[in-house]
């Protein structure tokens, strides 16, 4: 389940309905693809895409996406920092950014033209669609692990355009979710 945090309001949303509703107000589509399909930890990209073929086909039909691939990074991925540095400052794309998370976590910051910056921590089962032109940036969580299906309308349109606003530097890429309260005592 995705978690939404609005730092300026010191507000965190964790319920599916309120997460989905709030994201809809800023133009972000959020879905849970459940039940998730079983894919082995070492499944190839082809196997992952085959497992989720029905959902991918539906999304392609609805959104005009023409291709899908799988991004799979771990802390040991060569050039990981350079890869992450392309996307961790505010930018937009000429096409939608669509991610379905298979494994691991990440945090999207969305900067609406009108309204407050929203941080969305995504994890396995979460589908996020960031429409073309949306100002945003992305970081991995502490474990630096993510495996996700990406859908493209035209892969050539996915080059980031940087706003160079510096807004991103005002927000810590702190992921929410199970590790948010690491020292919380057991209250049960
Ligand atoms: Fe992006």
Backbone and ligand atoms as CSV (ligand in chain L), in Angstrom:
chain,resi,resn,atom,element,x,y,z
A,1,UNK,N,N,0.843,-1.199,0.000
A,1,UNK,CA,C,0.000,0.000,0.000
A,1,UNK,C,C,0.877,1.248,0.000
A,2,UNK,N,N,0.532,2.149,-0.875
A,2,UNK,CA,C,1.272,3.408,-0.910
A,2,UNK,C,C,0.919,4.260,0.307
A,3,UNK,N,N,1.866,5.070,0.721
A,3,UNK,CA,C,1.649,6.041,1.787
A,3,UNK,C,C,1.879,7.428,1.203
A,4,UNK,N,N,0.967,8.344,1.504
A,4,UNK,CA,C,1.089,9.716,1.022
A,4,UNK,C,C,1.419,10.618,2.204
A,5,UNK,N,N,2.415,11.460,2.017
A,5,UNK,CA,C,2.764,12.431,3.053
A,5,UNK,C,C,2.752,13.827,2.438
A,6,UNK,N,N,2.155,14.762,3.151
A,6,UNK,CA,C,2.130,16.164,2.713
A,6,UNK,C,C,2.905,16.950,3.769
A,7,UNK,N,N,4.219,17.152,3.533
A,7,UNK,CA,C,5.074,17.712,4.585
A,7,UNK,C,C,4.568,19.046,5.132
A,8,UNK,N,N,4.097,19.949,4.231
A,8,UNK,CA,C,3.669,21.278,4.706
A,8,UNK,C,C,2.503,21.193,5.675
A,9,UNK,N,N,1.735,20.136,5.555
A,9,UNK,CA,C,0.569,19.989,6.439
A,9,UNK,C,C,0.836,18.993,7.551
A,10,UNK,N,N,2.059,18.421,7.552
A,10,UNK,CA,C,2.394,17.383,8.534
A,10,UNK,C,C,1.291,16.323,8.567
A,11,UNK,N,N,0.880,15.899,7.367
A,11,UNK,CA,C,-0.250,14.979,7.252
A,11,UNK,C,C,0.194,13.740,6.493
A,12,UNK,N,N,-0.186,12.568,6.973
A,12,UNK,CA,C,0.143,11.302,6.325
A,12,UNK,C,C,-1.128,10.509,6.090
A,13,UNK,N,N,-1.277,10.006,4.859
A,13,UNK,CA,C,-2.458,9.224,4.493
A,13,UNK,C,C,-2.020,7.780,4.247
A,14,UNK,N,N,-2.735,6.839,4.857
A,14,UNK,CA,C,-2.350,5.435,4.727
A,14,UNK,C,C,-3.490,4.533,4.263
A,15,UNK,N,N,-4.708,5.058,4.249
A,15,UNK,CA,C,-5.855,4.240,3.818
A,15,UNK,C,C,-5.996,4.321,2.308
A,16,UNK,N,N,-6.296,3.185,1.678
A,16,UNK,CA,C,-6.378,3.137,0.220
A,16,UNK,C,C,-7.298,4.221,-0.338
A,17,UNK,N,N,-8.497,4.331,0.216
A,17,UNK,CA,C,-9.481,5.260,-0.348
A,17,UNK,C,C,-8.999,6.707,-0.260
A,18,UNK,N,N,-8.389,7.082,0.873
A,18,UNK,CA,C,-7.958,8.476,1.020
A,18,UNK,C,C,-6.692,8.745,0.207
A,19,UNK,N,N,-5.818,7.740,0.092
A,19,UNK,CA,C,-4.630,7.900,-0.756
A,19,UNK,C,C,-5.052,8.112,-2.204
A,20,UNK,N,N,-5.944,7.244,-2.675
A,20,UNK,CA,C,-6.408,7.329,-4.060
A,20,UNK,C,C,-7.127,8.653,-4.317
A,21,UNK,N,N,-7.973,9.059,-3.365
A,21,UNK,CA,C,-8.742,10.294,-3.540
A,21,UNK,C,C,-7.825,11.514,-3.546
A,22,UNK,N,N,-6.854,11.548,-2.635
A,22,UNK,CA,C,-5.978,12.719,-2.597
A,22,UNK,C,C,-5.118,12.792,-3.859
A,23,UNK,N,N,-4.596,11.647,-4.290
A,23,UNK,CA,C,-3.759,11.649,-5.497
A,23,UNK,C,C,-4.576,12.071,-6.714
A,24,UNK,N,N,-5.849,11.680,-6.741
A,24,UNK,CA,C,-6.700,12.076,-7.872
A,24,UNK,C,C,-6.837,13.596,-7.949
A,25,UNK,N,N,-6.814,14.273,-6.801
A,25,UNK,CA,C,-6.971,15.741,-6.817
A,25,UNK,C,C,-5.765,16.429,-7.448
A,26,UNK,N,N,-4.635,15.739,-7.520
A,26,UNK,CA,C,-3.448,16.335,-8.149
A,26,UNK,C,C,-3.108,15.603,-9.452
A,27,UNK,N,N,-4.078,14.863,-9.980
A,27,UNK,CA,C,-3.920,14.284,-11.311
A,27,UNK,C,C,-3.144,12.988,-11.386
A,28,UNK,N,N,-2.866,12.385,-10.228
A,28,UNK,CA,C,-2.083,11.147,-10.200
A,28,UNK,C,C,-3.030,9.958,-10.054
A,29,UNK,N,N,-2.921,9.002,-10.970
A,29,UNK,CA,C,-3.739,7.790,-10.865
A,29,UNK,C,C,-3.021,6.768,-9.994
A,30,UNK,N,N,-3.781,6.167,-9.093
A,30,UNK,CA,C,-3.204,5.148,-8.213
A,30,UNK,C,C,-4.109,3.922,-8.208
A,31,UNK,N,N,-3.505,2.752,-8.399
A,31,UNK,CA,C,-4.252,1.492,-8.349
A,31,UNK,C,C,-3.442,0.482,-7.549
A,32,UNK,N,N,-4.160,-0.518,-7.051
A,32,UNK,CA,C,-3.493,-1.720,-6.530
A,32,UNK,C,C,-3.825,-2.834,-7.494
A,33,UNK,N,N,-2.830,-3.518,-7.981
A,33,UNK,CA,C,-3.072,-4.665,-8.852
A,33,UNK,C,C,-3.065,-5.903,-7.967
A,34,UNK,N,N,-4.251,-6.302,-7.541
A,34,UNK,CA,C,-4.353,-7.453,-6.666
A,34,UNK,C,C,-5.408,-8.414,-7.209
A,35,UNK,N,N,-5.275,-9.716,-6.978
A,35,UNK,CA,C,-4.117,-10.281,-6.279
A,35,UNK,C,C,-2.873,-10.207,-7.150
A,36,UNK,N,N,-1.751,-10.002,-6.499
A,36,UNK,CA,C,-0.496,-9.955,-7.230
A,36,UNK,C,C,-0.207,-11.334,-7.819
A,37,UNK,N,N,0.461,-11.345,-8.948
A,37,UNK,CA,C,0.864,-12.611,-9.542
A,37,UNK,C,C,2.190,-13.046,-8.928
A,38,UNK,N,N,2.314,-14.334,-8.743
A,38,UNK,CA,C,3.551,-14.852,-8.170
A,38,UNK,C,C,4.676,-14.773,-9.208
A,39,UNK,N,N,5.750,-14.102,-8.851
A,39,UNK,CA,C,6.943,-14.150,-9.697
A,39,UNK,C,C,8.131,-14.446,-8.789
A,40,UNK,N,N,8.996,-15.311,-9.269
A,40,UNK,CA,C,10.158,-15.691,-8.471
A,40,UNK,C,C,11.095,-14.496,-8.310
A,41,UNK,N,N,11.854,-14.514,-7.224
A,41,UNK,CA,C,12.789,-13.417,-6.963
A,41,UNK,C,C,13.778,-13.251,-8.112
A,42,UNK,N,N,14.083,-14.371,-8.774
A,42,UNK,CA,C,15.065,-14.295,-9.869
A,42,UNK,C,C,14.393,-14.397,-11.238
A,43,UNK,N,N,13.095,-14.113,-11.289
A,43,UNK,CA,C,12.382,-14.184,-12.567
A,43,UNK,C,C,12.966,-13.178,-13.550
A,44,UNK,N,N,13.004,-13.583,-14.800
A,44,UNK,CA,C,13.510,-12.677,-15.837
A,44,UNK,C,C,12.447,-11.628,-16.153
A,45,UNK,N,N,12.878,-10.588,-16.874
A,45,UNK,CA,C,11.930,-9.551,-17.290
A,45,UNK,C,C,10.806,-10.156,-18.127
A,46,UNK,N,N,11.157,-11.096,-18.986
A,46,UNK,CA,C,10.149,-11.738,-19.840
A,46,UNK,C,C,9.121,-12.464,-18.981
A,47,UNK,N,N,9.582,-13.140,-17.941
A,47,UNK,CA,C,8.670,-13.868,-17.063
A,47,UNK,C,C,7.775,-12.914,-16.264
A,48,UNK,N,N,8.334,-11.795,-15.823
A,48,UNK,CA,C,7.541,-10.809,-15.088
A,48,UNK,C,C,6.458,-10.234,-15.989
A,49,UNK,N,N,6.831,-9.864,-17.208
A,49,UNK,CA,C,5.867,-9.274,-18.142
A,49,UNK,C,C,4.786,-10.285,-18.511
A,50,UNK,N,N,5.169,-11.563,-18.612
A,50,UNK,CA,C,4.187,-12.596,-18.939
A,50,UNK,C,C,3.188,-12.760,-17.792
A,51,UNK,N,N,3.673,-12.698,-16.553
A,51,UNK,CA,C,2.794,-12.886,-15.398
A,51,UNK,C,C,1.737,-11.775,-15.325
A,52,UNK,N,N,2.138,-10.565,-15.677
A,52,UNK,CA,C,1.231,-9.412,-15.583
A,52,UNK,C,C,0.637,-9.023,-16.927
A,53,UNK,N,N,0.655,-9.940,-17.872
A,53,UNK,CA,C,0.180,-9.635,-19.214
A,53,UNK,C,C,-1.255,-9.101,-19.242
A,54,UNK,N,N,-2.196,-9.674,-18.454
A,54,UNK,CA,C,-3.572,-9.144,-18.511
A,54,UNK,C,C,-3.660,-7.683,-18.089
A,55,UNK,N,N,-2.967,-7.328,-16.999
A,55,UNK,CA,C,-3.018,-5.944,-16.519
A,55,UNK,C,C,-2.318,-5.008,-17.500
A,56,UNK,N,N,-1.197,-5.455,-18.032
A,56,UNK,CA,C,-0.457,-4.621,-18.991
A,56,UNK,C,C,-1.316,-4.384,-20.237
A,57,UNK,N,N,-1.987,-5.431,-20.690
A,57,UNK,CA,C,-2.827,-5.295,-21.886
A,57,UNK,C,C,-3.955,-4.300,-21.638
A,58,UNK,N,N,-4.563,-4.364,-20.458
A,58,UNK,CA,C,-5.641,-3.430,-20.136
A,58,UNK,C,C,-5.132,-1.997,-20.113
A,59,UNK,N,N,-3.972,-1.805,-19.471
A,59,UNK,CA,C,-3.432,-0.453,-19.364
A,59,UNK,C,C,-3.029,0.088,-20.733
A,60,UNK,N,N,-2.467,-0.776,-21.564
A,60,UNK,CA,C,-2.101,-0.345,-22.920
A,60,UNK,C,C,-3.343,0.108,-23.679
A,61,UNK,N,N,-4.409,-0.662,-23.538
A,61,UNK,CA,C,-5.637,-0.342,-24.267
A,61,UNK,C,C,-6.242,0.971,-23.779
A,62,UNK,N,N,-6.158,1.210,-22.452
A,62,UNK,CA,C,-6.780,2.411,-21.886
A,62,UNK,C,C,-5.937,3.659,-22.094
A,63,UNK,N,N,-4.616,3.491,-22.029
A,63,UNK,CA,C,-3.765,4.680,-21.978
A,63,UNK,C,C,-2.880,4.911,-23.182
A,64,UNK,N,N,-2.999,4.052,-24.183
A,64,UNK,CA,C,-2.181,4.254,-25.372
A,64,UNK,C,C,-0.711,3.899,-25.175
A,65,UNK,N,N,-0.438,3.044,-24.181
A,65,UNK,CA,C,0.954,2.633,-23.965
A,65,UNK,C,C,1.299,1.552,-24.976
A,66,UNK,N,N,2.485,1.620,-25.524
A,66,UNK,CA,C,2.831,0.705,-26.606
A,66,UNK,C,C,3.864,-0.339,-26.202
A,67,UNK,N,N,4.675,-0.020,-25.209
A,67,UNK,CA,C,5.685,-0.986,-24.790
A,67,UNK,C,C,5.761,-1.041,-23.262
A,68,UNK,N,N,6.297,-2.152,-22.779
A,68,UNK,CA,C,6.522,-2.310,-21.339
A,68,UNK,C,C,7.882,-2.952,-21.147
A,69,UNK,N,N,8.539,-2.588,-20.044
A,69,UNK,CA,C,9.770,-3.292,-19.698
A,69,UNK,C,C,9.842,-3.420,-18.176
A,70,UNK,N,N,10.926,-3.976,-17.688
A,70,UNK,CA,C,11.095,-4.164,-16.246
A,70,UNK,C,C,12.404,-3.519,-15.830
A,71,UNK,N,N,12.319,-2.619,-14.865
A,71,UNK,CA,C,13.548,-2.056,-14.299
A,71,UNK,C,C,13.816,-2.814,-13.008
A,72,UNK,N,N,15.056,-3.195,-12.810
A,72,UNK,CA,C,15.411,-4.084,-11.706
A,72,UNK,C,C,16.745,-3.602,-11.143
A,73,UNK,N,N,16.710,-2.911,-10.016
A,73,UNK,CA,C,17.964,-2.408,-9.452
A,73,UNK,C,C,18.125,-2.870,-8.011
A,74,UNK,N,N,19.369,-3.064,-7.650
A,74,UNK,CA,C,19.754,-3.433,-6.296
A,74,UNK,C,C,20.916,-2.512,-5.899
A,75,UNK,N,N,21.314,-2.549,-4.623
A,75,UNK,CA,C,22.455,-1.695,-4.236
A,75,UNK,C,C,23.716,-2.022,-5.031
A,76,UNK,N,N,23.749,-3.209,-5.648
A,76,UNK,CA,C,24.947,-3.625,-6.384
A,76,UNK,C,C,24.875,-3.301,-7.878
A,77,UNK,N,N,23.795,-2.679,-8.315
A,77,UNK,CA,C,23.665,-2.357,-9.736
A,77,UNK,C,C,24.762,-1.368,-10.147
A,78,UNK,N,N,25.560,-1.717,-11.156
A,78,UNK,CA,C,26.621,-0.793,-11.588
A,78,UNK,C,C,26.035,0.552,-12.027
A,79,UNK,N,N,26.659,1.626,-11.598
A,79,UNK,CA,C,26.215,2.961,-12.015
A,79,UNK,C,C,24.911,3.404,-11.387
A,80,UNK,N,N,24.540,2.771,-10.257
A,80,UNK,CA,C,23.240,3.085,-9.653
A,80,UNK,C,C,23.126,4.561,-9.281
A,81,UNK,N,N,24.163,5.121,-8.680
A,81,UNK,CA,C,24.073,6.522,-8.256
A,81,UNK,C,C,23.887,7.456,-9.438
A,82,UNK,N,N,24.615,7.200,-10.516
A,82,UNK,CA,C,24.450,8.054,-11.706
A,82,UNK,C,C,23.026,7.933,-12.250
A,83,UNK,N,N,22.494,6.689,-12.225
A,83,UNK,CA,C,21.128,6.469,-12.700
A,83,UNK,C,C,20.140,7.259,-11.837
A,84,UNK,N,N,20.289,7.136,-10.513
A,84,UNK,CA,C,19.366,7.816,-9.608
A,84,UNK,C,C,19.475,9.332,-9.712
A,85,UNK,N,N,20.690,9.804,-9.967
A,85,UNK,CA,C,20.884,11.256,-10.042
A,85,UNK,C,C,20.186,11.884,-11.244
A,86,UNK,N,N,19.792,11.069,-12.209
A,86,UNK,CA,C,19.038,11.606,-13.354
A,86,UNK,C,C,17.617,11.969,-12.944
A,87,UNK,N,N,17.137,11.331,-11.872
A,87,UNK,CA,C,15.708,11.445,-11.573
A,87,UNK,C,C,15.401,12.028,-10.194
A,88,UNK,N,N,16.442,12.376,-9.420
A,88,UNK,CA,C,16.161,12.841,-8.062
A,88,UNK,C,C,16.135,14.357,-7.926
A,89,UNK,N,N,16.124,15.057,-9.049
A,89,UNK,CA,C,15.827,16.495,-8.999
A,89,UNK,C,C,14.601,16.757,-9.875
A,90,UNK,N,N,13.940,17.848,-9.603
A,90,UNK,CA,C,12.619,18.075,-10.207
A,90,UNK,C,C,12.683,18.104,-11.733
A,91,UNK,N,N,11.778,17.364,-12.360
A,91,UNK,CA,C,11.751,17.279,-13.823
A,91,UNK,C,C,10.351,16.913,-14.295
A,92,UNK,N,N,10.187,16.931,-15.605
A,92,UNK,CA,C,8.954,16.400,-16.195
A,92,UNK,C,C,9.320,15.666,-17.472
A,93,UNK,N,N,8.333,14.921,-18.004
A,93,UNK,CA,C,8.542,14.175,-19.250
A,93,UNK,C,C,7.452,14.536,-20.246
A,94,UNK,N,N,7.730,14.253,-21.501
A,94,UNK,CA,C,6.742,14.482,-22.562
A,94,UNK,C,C,5.750,13.339,-22.646
A,95,UNK,N,N,5.906,12.320,-21.824
A,95,UNK,CA,C,4.908,11.261,-21.757
A,95,UNK,C,C,4.689,10.842,-20.309
A,96,UNK,N,N,3.639,10.061,-20.096
A,96,UNK,CA,C,3.318,9.623,-18.740
A,96,UNK,C,C,4.458,8.765,-18.173
A,97,UNK,N,N,4.608,8.831,-16.850
A,97,UNK,CA,C,5.535,7.927,-16.167
A,97,UNK,C,C,4.658,6.935,-15.409
A,98,UNK,N,N,4.678,5.671,-15.842
A,98,UNK,CA,C,3.821,4.641,-15.256
A,98,UNK,C,C,4.703,3.561,-14.659
A,99,UNK,N,N,4.447,3.269,-13.383
A,99,UNK,CA,C,5.263,2.274,-12.695
A,99,UNK,C,C,4.353,1.343,-11.909
A,100,UNK,N,N,4.575,0.036,-12.090
A,100,UNK,CA,C,3.928,-0.945,-11.221
A,100,UNK,C,C,5.031,-1.644,-10.445
A,101,UNK,N,N,4.975,-1.543,-9.128
A,101,UNK,CA,C,6.068,-2.019,-8.286
A,101,UNK,C,C,5.892,-3.514,-7.993
A,102,UNK,N,N,6.912,-4.280,-8.339
A,102,UNK,CA,C,6.911,-5.725,-8.094
A,102,UNK,C,C,7.588,-6.032,-6.753
A,103,UNK,N,N,8.644,-5.300,-6.471
A,103,UNK,CA,C,9.455,-5.589,-5.285
A,103,UNK,C,C,10.228,-4.324,-4.916
A,104,UNK,N,N,10.519,-4.178,-3.622
A,104,UNK,CA,C,11.268,-3.006,-3.184
A,104,UNK,C,C,10.352,-1.809,-2.992
A,105,UNK,N,N,10.963,-0.634,-2.819
A,105,UNK,CA,C,10.197,0.583,-2.558
A,105,UNK,C,C,10.876,1.780,-3.203
A,106,UNK,N,N,10.115,2.842,-3.312
A,106,UNK,CA,C,10.659,4.101,-3.806
A,106,UNK,C,C,9.771,5.236,-3.359
A,107,UNK,N,N,10.255,6.464,-3.534
A,107,UNK,CA,C,9.460,7.620,-3.119
A,107,UNK,C,C,9.424,8.652,-4.249
A,108,UNK,N,N,8.201,8.915,-4.700
A,108,UNK,CA,C,7.953,9.962,-5.683
A,108,UNK,C,C,7.550,11.223,-4.937
A,109,UNK,N,N,8.150,12.344,-5.295
A,109,UNK,CA,C,7.624,13.638,-4.875
A,109,UNK,C,C,6.928,14.255,-6.081
A,110,UNK,N,N,5.705,14.730,-5.854
A,110,UNK,CA,C,4.922,15.387,-6.894
A,110,UNK,C,C,4.748,16.852,-6.490
A,111,UNK,N,N,5.044,17.749,-7.426
A,111,UNK,CA,C,4.922,19.183,-7.161
A,111,UNK,C,C,3.822,19.747,-8.051
A,112,UNK,N,N,2.592,19.795,-7.516
A,112,UNK,CA,C,1.493,20.312,-8.338
A,112,UNK,C,C,1.714,21.790,-8.680
A,113,UNK,N,N,1.221,22.218,-9.833
A,113,UNK,CA,C,1.319,23.642,-10.199
A,113,UNK,C,C,0.602,24.493,-9.150
A,114,UNK,N,N,-0.539,23.987,-8.679
A,114,UNK,CA,C,-1.287,24.644,-7.604
A,114,UNK,C,C,-1.355,23.634,-6.465
A,115,UNK,N,N,-0.835,23.977,-5.334
A,115,UNK,CA,C,-0.956,23.048,-4.211
A,115,UNK,C,C,0.392,22.629,-3.666
A,116,UNK,N,N,0.301,21.836,-2.620
A,116,UNK,CA,C,1.495,21.483,-1.857
A,116,UNK,C,C,2.172,20.233,-2.400
A,117,UNK,N,N,3.483,20.162,-2.185
A,117,UNK,CA,C,4.250,18.993,-2.601
A,117,UNK,C,C,3.762,17.762,-1.830
A,118,UNK,N,N,3.644,16.652,-2.552
A,118,UNK,CA,C,3.171,15.397,-1.971
A,118,UNK,C,C,4.250,14.339,-2.159
A,119,UNK,N,N,4.579,13.628,-1.093
A,119,UNK,CA,C,5.531,12.515,-1.174
A,119,UNK,C,C,4.739,11.212,-1.159
A,120,UNK,N,N,5.014,10.345,-2.131
A,120,UNK,CA,C,4.294,9.069,-2.233
A,120,UNK,C,C,5.315,7.945,-2.124
A,121,UNK,N,N,5.224,7.180,-1.060
A,121,UNK,CA,C,6.082,6.002,-0.921
A,121,UNK,C,C,5.336,4.822,-1.532
A,122,UNK,N,N,5.948,4.185,-2.532
A,122,UNK,CA,C,5.295,3.059,-3.209
A,122,UNK,C,C,6.017,1.764,-2.880
A,123,UNK,N,N,5.240,0.674,-2.884
A,123,UNK,CA,C,5.800,-0.645,-2.605
A,123,UNK,C,C,5.102,-1.676,-3.481
A,124,UNK,N,N,5.414,-2.950,-3.290
A,124,UNK,CA,C,4.887,-4.009,-4.152
A,124,UNK,C,C,3.364,-3.952,-4.228
A,125,UNK,N,N,2.841,-4.040,-5.451
A,125,UNK,CA,C,1.403,-4.027,-5.672
A,125,UNK,C,C,0.863,-2.662,-6.066
A,126,UNK,N,N,1.694,-1.618,-5.966
A,126,UNK,CA,C,1.244,-0.258,-6.261
A,126,UNK,C,C,1.484,0.089,-7.726
A,127,UNK,N,N,0.459,0.666,-8.332
A,127,UNK,CA,C,0.555,1.181,-9.706
A,127,UNK,C,C,0.354,2.684,-9.630
A,128,UNK,N,N,1.321,3.426,-10.167
A,128,UNK,CA,C,1.243,4.881,-10.149
A,128,UNK,C,C,1.363,5.395,-11.572
A,129,UNK,N,N,0.506,6.353,-11.931
A,129,UNK,CA,C,0.636,7.003,-13.245
A,129,UNK,C,C,0.814,8.499,-13.021
A,130,UNK,N,N,1.988,8.988,-13.393
A,130,UNK,CA,C,2.314,10.408,-13.291
A,130,UNK,C,C,2.153,10.987,-14.700
A,131,UNK,N,N,1.115,11.793,-14.929
A,131,UNK,CA,C,0.851,12.257,-16.300
A,131,UNK,C,C,1.979,13.116,-16.867
A,132,UNK,N,N,2.068,13.104,-18.173
A,132,UNK,CA,C,3.078,13.909,-18.858
A,132,UNK,C,C,3.002,15.357,-18.378
A,133,UNK,N,N,4.161,15.970,-18.238
A,133,UNK,CA,C,4.183,17.378,-17.844
A,133,UNK,C,C,4.176,17.619,-16.344
A,134,UNK,N,N,3.902,16.584,-15.563
A,134,UNK,CA,C,3.857,16.743,-14.094
A,134,UNK,C,C,5.272,16.953,-13.547
A,135,UNK,N,N,5.432,17.974,-12.719
A,135,UNK,CA,C,6.731,18.183,-12.058
A,135,UNK,C,C,6.880,17.131,-10.957
A,136,UNK,N,N,7.982,16.427,-10.933
A,136,UNK,CA,C,8.179,15.360,-9.942
A,136,UNK,C,C,9.649,15.004,-9.827
A,137,UNK,N,N,9.985,14.225,-8.805
A,137,UNK,CA,C,11.304,13.612,-8.701
A,137,UNK,C,C,11.182,12.315,-7.940
A,138,UNK,N,N,12.216,11.479,-8.031
A,138,UNK,CA,C,12.128,10.106,-7.505
A,138,UNK,C,C,13.418,9.713,-6.789
A,139,UNK,N,N,13.265,9.018,-5.682
A,139,UNK,CA,C,14.404,8.440,-4.956
A,139,UNK,C,C,14.060,7.011,-4.554
A,140,UNK,N,N,15.077,6.194,-4.399
A,140,UNK,CA,C,14.866,4.891,-3.782
A,140,UNK,C,C,14.796,5.059,-2.275
A,141,UNK,N,N,14.270,4.049,-1.587
A,141,UNK,CA,C,14.279,4.048,-0.127
A,141,UNK,C,C,15.631,3.523,0.362
A,142,UNK,N,N,15.746,3.421,1.678
A,142,UNK,CA,C,17.041,3.119,2.280
A,142,UNK,C,C,17.660,1.835,1.751
A,143,UNK,N,N,16.820,0.845,1.452
A,143,UNK,CA,C,17.356,-0.449,1.020
A,143,UNK,C,C,17.791,-0.447,-0.444
A,144,UNK,N,N,17.522,0.635,-1.143
A,144,UNK,CA,C,17.968,0.826,-2.533
A,144,UNK,C,C,17.652,-0.389,-3.405
A,145,UNK,N,N,16.404,-0.783,-3.353
A,145,UNK,CA,C,15.966,-1.937,-4.122
A,145,UNK,C,C,14.629,-1.620,-4.761
A,146,UNK,N,N,14.524,-1.832,-6.059
A,146,UNK,CA,C,13.218,-1.733,-6.690
A,146,UNK,C,C,13.212,-2.591,-7.947
A,147,UNK,N,N,12.082,-3.248,-8.136
A,147,UNK,CA,C,11.814,-3.943,-9.398
A,147,UNK,C,C,10.421,-3.509,-9.812
A,148,UNK,N,N,10.313,-2.977,-11.001
A,148,UNK,CA,C,9.037,-2.388,-11.412
A,148,UNK,C,C,8.832,-2.559,-12.902
A,149,UNK,N,N,7.560,-2.715,-13.270
A,149,UNK,CA,C,7.177,-2.693,-14.684
A,149,UNK,C,C,6.996,-1.229,-15.085
A,150,UNK,N,N,7.548,-0.874,-16.233
A,150,UNK,CA,C,7.368,0.480,-16.773
A,150,UNK,C,C,6.571,0.369,-18.064
A,151,UNK,N,N,5.659,1.295,-18.254
A,151,UNK,CA,C,4.873,1.331,-19.487
A,151,UNK,C,C,5.192,2.627,-20.220
A,152,UNK,N,N,5.321,2.537,-21.537
A,152,UNK,CA,C,5.712,3.707,-22.318
A,152,UNK,C,C,4.728,3.962,-23.447
A,153,UNK,N,N,4.426,5.237,-23.664
A,153,UNK,CA,C,3.665,5.627,-24.857
A,153,UNK,C,C,4.616,5.736,-26.039
A,154,UNK,N,N,5.808,6.206,-25.747
A,154,UNK,CA,C,6.836,6.366,-26.770
A,154,UNK,C,C,8.130,6.538,-25.995
A,155,UNK,N,N,8.932,5.500,-25.953
A,155,UNK,CA,C,10.106,5.509,-25.077
A,155,UNK,C,C,10.999,6.718,-25.333
A,156,UNK,N,N,10.959,7.282,-26.517
A,156,UNK,CA,C,11.821,8.428,-26.811
A,156,UNK,C,C,11.349,9.681,-26.083
A,157,UNK,N,N,10.090,9.683,-25.610
A,157,UNK,CA,C,9.565,10.860,-24.919
A,157,UNK,C,C,9.895,10.889,-23.450
A,158,UNK,N,N,10.661,9.919,-22.987
A,158,UNK,CA,C,10.846,9.769,-21.558
A,158,UNK,C,C,12.072,10.503,-21.017
A,159,UNK,N,N,12.748,11.233,-21.886
A,159,UNK,CA,C,13.897,12.029,-21.446
A,159,UNK,C,C,13.442,13.059,-20.414
A,160,UNK,N,N,14.149,13.155,-19.272
A,160,UNK,CA,C,13.731,14.153,-18.285
A,160,UNK,C,C,14.061,15.585,-18.731
A,161,UNK,N,N,13.130,16.488,-18.481
A,161,UNK,CA,C,13.364,17.920,-18.655
A,161,UNK,C,C,13.444,18.500,-17.246
A,162,UNK,N,N,14.560,19.114,-16.904
A,162,UNK,CA,C,14.746,19.586,-15.533
A,162,UNK,C,C,14.198,20.998,-15.356
A,163,UNK,N,N,13.492,21.206,-14.225
A,163,UNK,CA,C,12.972,22.553,-13.959
A,163,UNK,C,C,14.070,23.432,-13.357
A,164,UNK,N,N,15.045,22.797,-12.688
A,164,UNK,CA,C,16.106,23.521,-11.980
A,164,UNK,C,C,15.524,24.531,-10.993
A,165,UNK,N,N,14.359,24.195,-10.434
A,165,UNK,CA,C,13.704,25.089,-9.482
A,165,UNK,C,C,14.378,25.041,-8.117
A,166,UNK,N,N,15.034,23.924,-7.813
A,166,UNK,CA,C,15.621,23.761,-6.485
A,166,UNK,C,C,14.608,23.350,-5.431
A,167,UNK,N,N,13.340,23.246,-5.807
A,167,UNK,CA,C,12.299,22.869,-4.841
A,167,UNK,C,C,12.616,21.522,-4.208
A,168,UNK,N,N,13.148,20.600,-5.010
A,168,UNK,CA,C,13.437,19.256,-4.511
A,168,UNK,C,C,14.384,19.263,-3.319
A,169,UNK,N,N,15.249,20.283,-3.253
A,169,UNK,CA,C,16.232,20.301,-2.169
A,169,UNK,C,C,15.601,20.628,-0.820
A,170,UNK,N,N,14.335,21.025,-0.826
A,170,UNK,CA,C,13.656,21.325,0.427
A,170,UNK,C,C,12.971,20.133,1.060
A,171,UNK,N,N,13.122,18.956,0.426
A,171,UNK,CA,C,12.400,17.774,0.908
A,171,UNK,C,C,13.349,16.600,1.070
A,172,UNK,N,N,13.331,16.018,2.257
A,172,UNK,CA,C,14.141,14.833,2.512
A,172,UNK,C,C,13.472,13.621,1.868
A,173,UNK,N,N,14.245,12.766,1.187
A,173,UNK,CA,C,13.638,11.565,0.603
A,173,UNK,C,C,13.441,10.474,1.650
A,174,UNK,N,N,12.622,10.782,2.636
A,174,UNK,CA,C,12.372,9.830,3.727
A,174,UNK,C,C,11.141,9.001,3.384
A,175,UNK,N,N,11.344,7.713,3.220
A,175,UNK,CA,C,10.231,6.837,2.861
A,175,UNK,C,C,9.356,6.557,4.075
A,176,UNK,N,N,8.072,6.447,3.801
A,176,UNK,CA,C,7.134,6.085,4.853
A,176,UNK,C,C,6.791,4.608,4.693
A,177,UNK,N,N,6.026,4.079,5.626
A,177,UNK,CA,C,5.687,2.668,5.543
A,177,UNK,C,C,6.225,1.926,6.742
A,178,UNK,N,N,6.452,0.622,6.583
A,178,UNK,CA,C,6.785,-0.224,7.732
A,178,UNK,C,C,8.024,0.228,8.492
A,179,UNK,N,N,8.960,0.880,7.785
A,179,UNK,CA,C,10.196,1.248,8.468
A,179,UNK,C,C,10.148,2.664,9.028
A,180,UNK,N,N,8.959,3.287,8.965
A,180,UNK,CA,C,8.850,4.678,9.396
A,180,UNK,C,C,9.019,4.814,10.900
A,181,UNK,N,N,8.558,3.812,11.649
A,181,UNK,CA,C,8.663,3.863,13.110
A,181,UNK,C,C,9.536,2.696,13.584
A,182,UNK,N,N,10.818,2.715,13.253
A,182,UNK,CA,C,11.653,1.548,13.532
A,182,UNK,C,C,11.763,1.233,15.025
A,183,UNK,N,N,11.591,2.244,15.858
A,183,UNK,CA,C,11.776,2.016,17.287
A,183,UNK,C,C,10.457,2.059,18.051
A,184,UNK,N,N,9.355,2.007,17.283
A,184,UNK,CA,C,8.061,2.074,17.961
A,184,UNK,C,C,7.880,0.845,18.841
A,185,UNK,N,N,7.536,1.062,20.099
A,185,UNK,CA,C,7.345,-0.108,20.979
A,185,UNK,C,C,6.130,-0.916,20.573
A,186,UNK,N,N,6.147,-2.145,20.912
A,186,UNK,CA,C,5.015,-3.022,20.647
A,186,UNK,C,C,3.886,-2.643,21.612
A,187,UNK,N,N,2.803,-2.102,21.056
A,187,UNK,CA,C,1.735,-1.571,21.913
A,187,UNK,C,C,0.659,-2.601,22.195
A,188,UNK,N,N,0.774,-3.776,21.611
A,188,UNK,CA,C,-0.299,-4.763,21.780
A,188,UNK,C,C,-0.171,-5.485,23.125
L,1,LIG,FE,FE,10.465,11.079,-14.015
